[in-house]
Amino acid sequence: MPWWTWLALGFFALVVLGASVVALLALRSLSALQSVGERLSASLEDLNAKTLELERKSERASLRVEEVQPHVDHLRRTMERLSVLTWALGDVLKTVGEMRNALLVRK
């Protein structure tokens, strides 16, 4: 066999060896990507479950707000009446104090 045949055969062997190394690295990368994809899929499923739970809680909270709103309105009206009565009580106490001062004999 001539020398260039051996040279071509060596070059072919180097190319096959290089291609094998590149293919092995690519397979390793794909395996790592597959495990990352599986973890990402599990995380997305967990996130989806939490989102559904949050939506359910939000709906319950909005229903409770609708139930509580009449009570809040009643409380607001009661507080307005209480402020008027407090003002009136203060005014009466002031008047009683003035009358007491006027009626008491000072020494």
Residue pairs with C-beta under 8 A, 6 or more apart in sequence:
none
